[in-house]
Amino acid sequence: VVPSLTPGYILALQFSNWYPSFTRVSPRSAAISPLGEDFKRYLESDSVFVPEGSEGVAFESTLSDDGDNEREDVATAGEHFSFPELDERIRAVIREYKAVFPKLTQGKFPSAYALDASWALPASSPLKCTTPADIYLLLKAPDFVTHDCSIESVFGCRTDNLSVCELELVLRKWCPVDHSHEATCFVRSDILSGIMQRYTNFYGFIIDL
């Protein structure tokens, strides 16, 4: 009943492949690519730290009140990273959208790894990013991000004959989302065949729908 998940199907999930067809019914978004090997290496590096120059204001860790510890963490992260061109492209999108939340090439909406790292930003506005540093924190903090960095993990097969699948940074206009109103829709041959509640919490109002 369910067709095999081929590399072609997975490539179709890449943001830049489907967004043009669904722009009218999707949150405003911007995709930034290519990101380069340096950015990929930053995401895969150890420790949680932001690249130099990415802060909107002087960056202070939300995990510790000890600024000395924070500077020590950055210093021991090994390699130093700086992405001035990427920072400016991100700031341009933020100026247009006011606030954004990030996802990578194959990430979900909102991305699973971003939800896993929502503790890194204020609880009152989870996933709301207003500086490049906010975005880097959400991408860097969780383990899920390493999945999108590895083509082999994304496709789950040999990638010798696959089309190019570039890593994209997608910035979606931030808006508060009520989880009780989220659903997963199943479409086959352009026909909506099923709708499933995305989260397993009980929402009483759904019974009356």
C-alpha positions in Angstrom: 0.0 0.0 0.0 2.8 2.4 0.9 5.4 2.8 -1.9 9.1 2.5 -1.1 10.8 5.7 0.0 13.1 6.2 -3.0 15.9 8.9 -3.2 13.6 10.7 -5.6 10.9 11.0 -3.1 13.3 12.3 -0.4 14.7 14.9 -2.8 11.2 16.1 -3.4 11.0 16.9 0.3 13.8 19.4 0.0 12.4 22.8 0.8 13.5 24.5 -2.5 11.7 21.7 -4.5 8.3 22.0 -2.9 8.0 25.6 -1.6 7.4 27.3 -5.0 4.3 25.2 -5.5 2.9 25.9 -2.0 4.0 29.4 -1.4 0.4 30.7 -1.2 -0.5 28.4 1.7 2.8 28.3 3.5 4.4 30.7 6.0 6.7 33.2 4.3 10.1 31.7 4.0 13.6 32.2 2.6 16.2 29.6 1.8 19.9 30.3 2.0 22.3 28.1 0.1 25.0 27.0 -0.5 26.2 26.9 3.0 29.7 25.6 2.4 31.8 22.9 4.1 32.9 25.4 6.9 29.3 25.8 8.1 28.7 22.0 8.0 31.9 21.5 9.9 30.7 24.1 12.5 27.4 22.2 13.0 29.3 18.9 13.5 31.9 20.4 15.9 31.8 19.7 19.6 30.4 22.1 22.2 27.6 24.6 21.9 28.9 28.0 20.9 28.1 30.7 18.3 30.4 31.9 15.5 32.3 35.1 16.1 30.3 38.3 15.0 26.9 36.6 14.9 25.5 38.2 18.0 23.1 41.1 17.7 24.4 42.2 21.1 27.2 40.9 23.3 26.3 37.2 23.6 25.7 35.8 27.1 25.0 32.2 27.7 21.5 31.2 29.0 23.0 28.1 30.6 25.4 29.9 33.0 25.7 33.3 34.7 29.5 33.0 34.7 30.8 34.9 31.7 34.3 33.4 32.3 33.0 29.9 31.9 31.3 30.9 28.6 34.4 32.3 27.2 36.3 29.2 28.3 33.8 27.0 26.6 34.2 28.9 23.3 38.0 28.8 23.6 38.0 25.1 24.2 35.6 24.4 21.3 38.6 23.9 19.2 38.2 25.6 15.9 37.0 29.2 15.6 34.3 30.0 13.1 33.0 33.2 11.5 30.4 33.6 8.8 30.1 37.3 8.1 28.4 36.9 4.7 25.9 34.3 6.0 25.3 36.5 9.1 24.3 39.5 6.8 22.0 37.3 4.7 20.3 36.1 7.8 20.0 39.7 9.2 18.4 40.8 5.9 15.7 38.1 6.3 15.1 39.0 9.9 14.8 42.7 9.0 12.0 41.7 6.5 10.2 39.1 8.7 11.0 40.7 12.2 11.6 37.2 13.6 12.2 33.8 12.2 12.7 30.1 13.1 15.1 27.9 11.3 15.1 24.5 9.7 17.6 22.6 7.5 17.2 20.9 4.1 15.1 17.9 5.3 13.9 19.2 8.6 10.2 19.1 9.7 8.0 22.2 10.4 9.0 23.3 12.9 12.2 21.2 12.8 12.4 18.4 15.3 16.0 19.4 16.3 14.8 23.0 16.9 12.1 21.9 19.2 14.6 19.8 21.0 16.8 22.9 21.5 14.0 25.3 22.4 15.4 25.6 25.9 18.2 27.8 24.4 15.8 30.7 23.9 13.3 32.4 26.2 10.4 30.1 27.0 7.9 32.9 26.4 8.8 32.9 22.7 10.1 29.4 21.8 12.1 29.1 18.6 11.8 32.9 18.0 15.1 34.1 16.5 16.0 37.7 16.1 19.8 37.4 15.5 22.1 35.0 13.6 23.3 33.8 17.0 19.8 32.7 18.0 19.6 30.6 14.8 23.1 29.0 15.3 22.1 28.1 18.9 19.0 26.3 17.8 20.8 24.4 15.1 23.9 23.6 17.2 22.3 22.6 20.5 20.5 19.3 19.6 21.8 16.1 18.2 19.2 15.9 15.4 21.1 18.4 13.3 23.8 15.8 12.5 21.2 13.8 10.5 20.7 16.6 8.0 24.5 17.1 7.7 25.0 13.5 6.5 23.6 12.6 3.0 23.9 9.0 3.9 21.7 9.5 7.0 19.1 11.5 5.0 18.8 8.9 2.3 19.6 5.8 4.2 21.4 4.2 1.2 24.4 4.6 -1.0 24.6 8.1 -2.6 26.9 7.4 -5.5 24.3 8.1 -8.2 22.1 10.6 -6.4 21.4 14.1 -7.7 23.1 16.9 -5.7 21.4 17.5 -2.4 22.7 20.8 -1.0 22.3 21.7 2.6 19.9 24.6 2.9 19.2 27.0 5.8 15.5 27.8 5.7 14.3 30.8 7.6 10.5 30.8 8.2 8.6 33.9 9.4 8.0 33.3 13.1 4.5 33.1 14.5 3.1 31.5 17.6 1.7 28.0 16.7 -0.9 26.3 18.8 0.1 22.6 18.9 -3.6 21.6 19.3 -4.2 22.9 15.7 -1.4 21.0 14.1 -2.1 17.9 12.0 -0.2 15.6 9.6 -1.9 15.3 6.2 -1.3 12.3 3.9 -1.6 13.0 0.2 -1.3 10.4 -2.6 -1.8 11.1 -6.3 -2.9 14.7 -5.4 -5.7 13.3 -3.2 -5.9 14.0 0.5 -6.3 10.5 2.0 -5.9 11.1 5.7 -5.4 13.6 8.5 -3.8 12.7 11.8 -3.3 14.8 15.0 0.4 15.6 15.1 0.8 15.6 18.9 -0.5 12.8 21.1 -1.9 15.2 23.8 -5.6 15.0 24.4 -7.5 18.1 23.2 -11.2 17.9 24.2 -12.4 20.3 21.5 -11.3 17.9 18.7 -14.1 15.4 19.7 -16.7 17.9 18.6 -15.1 18.6 15.2 
